[in-house]
């Protein structure tokens, strides 16, 4: 690997070039140590550069080189022989950030024209430059935390509609807010919402985060809206009291025209992969479908000059009942439009079972494709995204452990590698 170098040589008296050559020549001629030859040539080369103003700052002091280990690796190439001739093409690179490693050298007396001088050389070489890892995700120009709780963006509700059936166990609503392009988000990001009113202590409610359910263009295609998919939280506590989630009920009850305080956008974990030929496996339970709706709209419902999806998108959606299936009609239209690029599998736990009579949870459905999924996971352009209930990741681990073991692979270690490579992305609650 080529290292950039910064070399400083201090000479107690200024010497003309021929004197420096006379000083170095005996070393080049007599030295049997290639590292000494290399260093001597390097000093001569740098002095020439200095004389020709190629290097603006070079101070020379008479010095000696002894025991120079194989340490001078530079963007300057020298002949393998002991010749003092310099290469015809040289380059010196000056990076913006340099890390230095100093090499200590011993002294040696050298006789020049009957005069004995003590020569010392100190060469500083740059350690390998720290290269910033390039993300595999669509993160160019990403904006985060533009709006904060103390100064939120004030949007307006444009649309709010229930998208689950009347007999579904719980209500889920799809809502669209105006942003006028002031909240520039990406597919896979989230926004915060601060409910109106105050808490029991008289303080403003804390914000709640929600995954964005629309592509960056928004449901209306003008980049001026943001959409959410929100389940109304209502439950009975241990004392038999009915409890309503503050923010979810605030959002589900919003009427068109009502104001809503928005923060963010935030998040990098769930950003889409850059590779338009990637395999994207999406695992969702309930409202965890939100980021994947945004992915799929970009992939199959929109046209972009700089992005055309040609890979495989495979969605697994787990819900309790068929009346709880979210965006079902949209996904089926996508499948009709791109049957070679989109696969869709539902897991309806209260209505479906597998061949063993077990309830059809998302991991149960995935187990039916276990071998195929494992083969996909061995490819470096397969990305897994998981959003929803925390328990489903363990179920998927249970499937993959034995399959990986057949190939002599420890699944937990392998999953760790996938995470490091940005190919295993989880956002669960």
Buried (B, 14 or more C-beta within 10 A) or exposed (E): EEBBBBBBBEBEEEBEEEBBBBBBBEBBEEBEBBBBBBBBBBBBBBBBBBEEEEBEEBEBBBBBBBEBEEBBBBBBEBEEEBEBEBEEEBEBEEEEEBEEEEBEBEEBEBEBEEEEBEBBBBBEBBEEBEEEEEBBBBBEEBEEEBBEEEEBBEBBBBBBEEBBEEEBEBBBBBBBBBBEEEBBBBBBBBBBBBBBEEEEEEEBBEBBBBBBBBBBBBBBEEBBBBBBBBBBBBEEEEEEEEEEBBBBBBBBEBEEEBEBBBBBBBBBBBBBBBBBEBBBBBBBBBBBBBBBBBBBBBBBBBEEEEEEBEBBBBBBBBBBBBBBBBBBEBBEEBBEEBEEBBBBBBBBBEBBEBEEEEBBBBBBBBBBBBEEBBEBBEEEBBBBBBBBBEEBBEBBBEBBBEBBEEEEBEBEEBBEEBEEEBBBBBBBE
